[in-house]
């Protein structure tokens, strides 16, 4: 016997009842946690669990059909949210890109590294040229045996981009004349990497100005190969501290500036759009990364639409795992960060992905590992996700997720607002000159730094769960100079501790004065030890404090600072006597692991000198402790 179809109205009513029941459950849990009556909570208590990103995007705890939006067109179709290529090989997925040539001037060694990478899973080459590395004249030897129709090439030539482009063109023509070329030269994909506008923001020596980039693009458009001359390098903004929407907004504004210049030079709009690719950072915030790449395509498609060529709005996206998230301390955790970043970029539809080696931020000689090992781990991070997890077999797997779709739209909207602000200031160049972009990015960096300093944002191995026993860093220059790395402030404190260790044979120390049995003080001694270690300070924990032997304990600890650790109830009974005993034994600074309210009635010397809680500015507090302990 067939059942009558369920009406849409009854489905909506049932969904509304389910949501209301969930709201009641949320209210009950929140009321218990906050020790208030349910009636004191707002009508929509779930919004107390909302979080807000640096872009002002609200992330709610639950996504349902209530935020459902219209389904976006398929990949390869305007506005390209779901991907720019409808025919991407699902057996290949995104291109596995790897960087070669940086700091290596021997073209034979570069060539060996490239061929080894291609034989072991690399499918796109990012080649550094110029500086203290490979010369433009050595391109032929470095690319010997590299089939450019199978492995797309991106140049990172900086000031030598014009010379590198000329030599590359000559090489391709020489191969074609010798019969070593390909029948369809359009299958050769090359990105010259000229990036004067974003390089200008980063303060880099571009070697080519906007006019020079336009000239390169004009020559590239006339080539039979598929050549894109200009790269909008959004990582320049990200590395300075930009949020996701700020990185996208500034990048789109820079791209628009290029398009205007190209069109003014006489290049047709469709060809002008075809000369631009984007390079964006992928972070370990996987959903933000997924949304960023999807939103980036929507934004650029909108630019192309306004310019009258919507079908040309699918610019390639090259994802590079974030340099800012890379830590010097406990750098092995960087493998996890780059895995999440690669996942986000791949699911978000990036055309190619470059994974930075896990030791990218570590001075040379610090770790007992080889360059080839780090490169292999970076490469295999992508191969595992592609070959074992099969992430590349589905185009836009995030499509239809209420959370991903809503986040994409919100990030795109915030980024477009920034584009409009830059345009209102006179365009990208004018916004750079006025300081608009730099000030906006700096403000976000300041907010992020404050969150990390207060440990509201965790950087594992740096401000949370640090390994104080790891070897000191090498004295070699630290890589990634100029990048606003998230854990830099804490790592600077660890550097001070390393110097102290080298000079005195031990690290700066603080005594943990534990009150009551282990079950009482363990939570706060663990908290205090973790906090101190994040600043390079060793926590000396002799166990439960015995006031009769406190003088000997202080003497053996070799420190003048102590942190009192126990329960609030224990502080009420034993706190003041413990503070007095510690001071009498020679402790000059007594801190309390806990709130100031527990010593509200204490006065003068009976009162601790400071209070360590989860809400303090840890960088400031630890800096003061290192100053007191004599760490330079």
URKAJO-V294497 format. One record per residue. RES is the residue in three letters. D_LAST is the distance of its C-alpha to the last C-alpha in Angstrom with 1 decimal. Layout:
((RES:D_LAST) (RES:D_LAST))
//
This chain:
((UNK:84.1) (UNK:81.7) (UNK:79.3) (UNK:79.1) (UNK:76.1) (UNK:73.3) (UNK:73.1) (UNK:69.9) (UNK:70.3) (UNK:70.3) (UNK:67.3) (UNK:65.4) (UNK:66.5) (UNK:65.4) (UNK:61.9) (UNK:61.7) (UNK:62.6) (UNK:60.0) (UNK:57.3) (UNK:58.3) (UNK:58.2) (UNK:54.7) (UNK:53.7) (UNK:55.1) (UNK:53.2) (UNK:49.9) (UNK:50.8) (UNK:51.5) (UNK:48.1) (UNK:46.1) (UNK:48.1) (UNK:47.4) (UNK:43.6) (UNK:43.4) (UNK:45.9) (UNK:48.2) (UNK:51.8) (UNK:52.7) (UNK:54.6) (UNK:51.4) (UNK:50.0) (UNK:51.0) (UNK:54.0) (UNK:51.9) (UNK:49.2) (UNK:48.0) (UNK:46.2) (UNK:43.8) (UNK:42.4) (UNK:42.1) (UNK:38.8) (UNK:38.1) (UNK:36.3) (UNK:34.2) (UNK:37.6) (UNK:39.3) (UNK:41.3) (UNK:42.5) (UNK:42.5) (UNK:45.0) (UNK:45.2) (UNK:48.7) (UNK:50.6) (UNK:54.4) (UNK:57.3) (UNK:56.6) (UNK:54.2) (UNK:56.4) (UNK:56.8) (UNK:59.3) (UNK:58.9) (UNK:57.4) (UNK:59.5) (UNK:59.1) (UNK:56.7) (UNK:57.7) (UNK:59.2) (UNK:58.0) (UNK:55.5) (UNK:54.0) (UNK:51.8) (UNK:52.9) (UNK:52.3) (UNK:53.5) (UNK:55.5) (UNK:58.4) (UNK:59.1) (UNK:55.7) (UNK:56.4) (UNK:55.6) (UNK:55.6) (UNK:52.7) (UNK:50.7) (UNK:48.0) (UNK:47.0) (UNK:44.2) (UNK:42.2) (UNK:39.7) (UNK:37.7) (UNK:38.5) (UNK:37.9) (UNK:34.4) (UNK:32.9) (UNK:36.0) (UNK:38.4) (UNK:41.0) (UNK:43.7) (UNK:45.2) (UNK:42.0) (UNK:41.7) (UNK:45.3) (UNK:45.0) (UNK:42.1) (UNK:44.2) (UNK:47.3) (UNK:45.5) (UNK:44.0) (UNK:47.5) (UNK:49.1) (UNK:46.7) (UNK:46.8) (UNK:45.2) (UNK:47.8) (UNK:46.0) (UNK:44.1) (UNK:41.2) (UNK:41.0) (UNK:38.3) (UNK:39.8) (UNK:38.4) (UNK:35.0) (UNK:33.9) (UNK:36.2) (UNK:39.9) (UNK:42.2) (UNK:44.9) (UNK:47.5) (UNK:46.4) (UNK:47.2) (UNK:50.6) (UNK:49.3) (UNK:46.4) (UNK:48.9) (UNK:51.6) (UNK:53.2) (UNK:51.5) (UNK:54.1) (UNK:53.0) (UNK:55.7) (UNK:54.2) (UNK:50.5) (UNK:49.5) (UNK:47.1) (UNK:44.3) (UNK:42.8) (UNK:39.2) (UNK:39.9) (UNK:38.0) (UNK:39.3) (UNK:41.8) (UNK:43.6) (UNK:46.8) (UNK:47.1) (UNK:46.3) (UNK:48.9) (UNK:51.5) (UNK:50.9) (UNK:51.0) (UNK:54.2) (UNK:55.7) (UNK:54.7) (UNK:56.4) (UNK:59.4) (UNK:59.7) (UNK:59.6) (UNK:62.3) (UNK:64.5) (UNK:64.2) (UNK:65.2) (UNK:61.8) (UNK:61.1) (UNK:62.0) (UNK:65.2) (UNK:63.5) (UNK:60.7) (UNK:59.6) (UNK:58.2) (UNK:55.5) (UNK:52.6) (UNK:49.9) (UNK:47.1) (UNK:46.0) (UNK:42.8) (UNK:43.0) (UNK:40.7) (UNK:40.4) (UNK:40.1) (UNK:37.3) (UNK:35.6) (UNK:35.7) (UNK:33.8) (UNK:31.1) (UNK:31.0) (UNK:32.3) (UNK:34.7) (UNK:37.9) (UNK:40.3) (UNK:43.0) (UNK:43.7) (UNK:45.8) (UNK:49.0) (UNK:48.0) (UNK:47.3) (UNK:50.7) (UNK:52.3) (UNK:50.7) (UNK:52.0) (UNK:55.5) (UNK:55.7) (UNK:54.3) (UNK:56.9) (UNK:59.7) (UNK:58.6) (UNK:60.7) (UNK:57.5) (UNK:55.5) (UNK:52.7) (UNK:50.2) (UNK:48.5) (UNK:46.0) (UNK:43.1) (UNK:41.7) (UNK:38.1) (UNK:37.0) (UNK:33.8) (UNK:32.5) (UNK:32.6) (UNK:31.4) (UNK:28.3) (UNK:27.5) (UNK:27.8) (UNK:31.6) (UNK:33.6) (UNK:36.6) (UNK:39.1) (UNK:37.1) (UNK:36.7) (UNK:40.5) (UNK:41.5) (UNK:39.6) (UNK:40.9) (UNK:44.4) (UNK:44.3) (UNK:43.1) (UNK:45.9) (UNK:48.4) (UNK:47.4) (UNK:48.1) (UNK:51.4) (UNK:52.6) (UNK:51.8) (UNK:53.6) (UNK:56.6) (UNK:56.8) (UNK:57.0) (UNK:60.1) (UNK:58.7) (UNK:60.5) (UNK:58.4) (UNK:58.8) (UNK:57.7) (UNK:54.8) (UNK:53.6) (UNK:54.0) (UNK:51.5) (UNK:48.5) (UNK:46.3) (UNK:43.2) (UNK:39.9) (UNK:38.2) (UNK:35.1) (UNK:35.9) (UNK:33.4) (UNK:33.5) (UNK:35.2) (UNK:38.5) (UNK:40.9) (UNK:39.1) (UNK:39.1) (UNK:42.8) (UNK:43.7) (UNK:41.7) (UNK:43.6) (UNK:46.9) (UNK:46.2) (UNK:45.2) (UNK:48.7) (UNK:50.4) (UNK:48.7) (UNK:49.6) (UNK:53.1) (UNK:53.5) (UNK:52.6) (UNK:55.1) (UNK:57.7) (UNK:57.3) (UNK:57.7) (UNK:60.9) (UNK:60.0) (UNK:58.9) (UNK:59.9) (UNK:57.2) (UNK:54.3) (UNK:53.0) (UNK:50.1) (UNK:48.2) (UNK:44.9) (UNK:42.2) (UNK:39.6) (UNK:36.1) (UNK:33.8) (UNK:30.9) (UNK:27.9) (UNK:26.0) (UNK:26.5) (UNK:25.2) (UNK:22.2) (UNK:19.8) (UNK:19.3) (UNK:22.6) (UNK:24.3) (UNK:27.7) (UNK:28.0) (UNK:28.4) (UNK:31.8) (UNK:32.9) (UNK:31.6) (UNK:33.5) (UNK:36.5) (UNK:36.7) (UNK:36.2) (UNK:39.0) (UNK:41.2) (UNK:40.8) (UNK:41.4) (UNK:44.4) (UNK:46.0) (UNK:45.4) (UNK:47.5) (UNK:45.1) (UNK:47.2) (UNK:44.5) (UNK:41.1) (UNK:38.2) (UNK:35.7) (UNK:32.3) (UNK:31.2) (UNK:29.1) (UNK:26.3) (UNK:26.5) (UNK:22.8) (UNK:21.5) (UNK:20.5) (UNK:23.4) (UNK:23.5) (UNK:21.4) (UNK:24.6) (UNK:27.6) (UNK:30.0) (UNK:32.1) (UNK:32.5) (UNK:36.1) (UNK:35.0) (UNK:32.8) (UNK:35.6) (UNK:38.2) (UNK:36.4) (UNK:36.1) (UNK:39.8) (UNK:41.0) (UNK:39.3) (UNK:41.9) (UNK:44.7) (UNK:44.4) (UNK:44.7) (UNK:47.6) (UNK:49.5) (UNK:48.9) (UNK:48.3) (UNK:50.7) (UNK:48.8) (UNK:50.3) (UNK:53.9) (UNK:54.0) (UNK:53.6) (UNK:51.6) (UNK:51.5) (UNK:49.8) (UNK:52.9) (UNK:54.7) (UNK:51.7) (UNK:51.8) (UNK:48.0) (UNK:47.4) (UNK:50.2) (UNK:49.0) (UNK:45.4) (UNK:46.5) (UNK:48.6) (UNK:46.0) (UNK:43.3) (UNK:46.0) (UNK:46.9) (UNK:43.4) (UNK:42.8) (UNK:46.2) (UNK:45.3) (UNK:42.3) (UNK:44.7) (UNK:47.0) (UNK:44.3) (UNK:43.4) (UNK:47.1) (UNK:47.7) (UNK:45.0) (UNK:47.1) (UNK:45.9) (UNK:42.8) (UNK:42.3) (UNK:42.8) (UNK:40.5) (UNK:37.7) (UNK:38.5) (UNK:38.5) (UNK:35.2) (UNK:36.9) (UNK:35.7) (UNK:32.0) (UNK:31.9) (UNK:33.5) (UNK:31.2) (UNK:28.0) (UNK:29.4) (UNK:29.8) (UNK:26.3) (UNK:25.0) (UNK:27.2) (UNK:26.3) (UNK:22.5) (UNK:23.3) (UNK:25.4) (UNK:22.8) (UNK:20.1) (UNK:22.8) (UNK:23.8) (UNK:27.3) (UNK:27.1) (UNK:26.0) (UNK:24.3) (UNK:25.2) (UNK:22.6) (UNK:19.8) (UNK:20.2) (UNK:23.1) (UNK:23.9) (UNK:20.7) (UNK:20.9) (UNK:17.9) (UNK:19.7) (UNK:19.9) (UNK:18.7) (UNK:15.4) (UNK:16.2) (UNK:17.5) (UNK:15.9) (UNK:19.1) (UNK:19.1) (UNK:19.1) (UNK:22.7) (UNK:23.9) (UNK:22.0) (UNK:23.1) (UNK:24.0) (UNK:22.9) (UNK:22.2) (UNK:22.5) (UNK:19.5) (UNK:17.0) (UNK:15.0) (UNK:14.7) (UNK:14.1) (UNK:11.0) (UNK:9.7) (UNK:11.1) (UNK:9.4) (UNK:6.0) (UNK:8.3) (UNK:10.0) (UNK:7.5) (UNK:7.2) (UNK:10.9) (UNK:11.6) (UNK:10.3) (UNK:11.9) (UNK:14.6) (UNK:14.1) (UNK:12.1) (UNK:10.9) (UNK:14.4) (UNK:16.6) (UNK:20.3) (UNK:23.0) (UNK:25.9) (UNK:28.8) (UNK:32.1) (UNK:35.5) (UNK:36.6) (UNK:34.7) (UNK:36.9) (UNK:35.6) (UNK:31.9) (UNK:31.3) (UNK:30.9) (UNK:28.1) (UNK:26.3) (UNK:26.4) (UNK:25.2) (UNK:22.3) (UNK:21.3) (UNK:21.6) (UNK:19.5) (UNK:16.6) (UNK:16.8) (UNK:16.6) (UNK:13.0) (UNK:12.4) (UNK:13.2) (UNK:16.1) (UNK:19.0) (UNK:20.9) (UNK:24.5) (UNK:27.1) (UNK:29.8) (UNK:31.8) (UNK:30.7) (UNK:33.2) (UNK:33.1) (UNK:35.0) (UNK:32.3) (UNK:29.2) (UNK:28.1) (UNK:28.1) (UNK:26.3) (UNK:23.4) (UNK:23.3) (UNK:23.3) (UNK:20.5) (UNK:18.0) (UNK:16.3) (UNK:16.9) (UNK:17.1) (UNK:20.3) (UNK:21.9) (UNK:25.7) (UNK:27.6) (UNK:31.3) (UNK:34.2) (UNK:35.0) (UNK:38.1) (UNK:36.3) (UNK:33.9) (UNK:37.1) (UNK:38.3) (UNK:35.4) (UNK:32.5) (UNK:32.8) (UNK:33.6) (UNK:30.6) (UNK:28.2) (UNK:30.0) (UNK:29.8) (UNK:26.1) (UNK:25.5) (UNK:28.0) (UNK:26.3) (UNK:23.0) (UNK:21.1) (UNK:19.6) (UNK:19.0) (UNK:21.7) (UNK:21.7) (UNK:24.8) (UNK:25.4) (UNK:28.2) (UNK:29.7) (UNK:29.7) (UNK:33.5) (UNK:33.6) (UNK:32.6) (UNK:34.6) (UNK:36.5) (UNK:33.8) (UNK:32.8) (UNK:30.4) (UNK:28.6) (UNK:30.6) (UNK:28.7) (UNK:25.4) (UNK:22.4) (UNK:22.0) (UNK:23.8) (UNK:22.7) (UNK:25.4) (UNK:26.1) (UNK:26.1) (UNK:22.8) (UNK:20.2) (UNK:18.1) (UNK:15.3) (UNK:15.1) (UNK:15.5) (UNK:12.9) (UNK:10.3) (UNK:11.5) (UNK:11.4) (UNK:7.8) (UNK:7.2) (UNK:10.0) (UNK:9.1) (UNK:6.1) (UNK:3.8) (UNK:0.0))
//
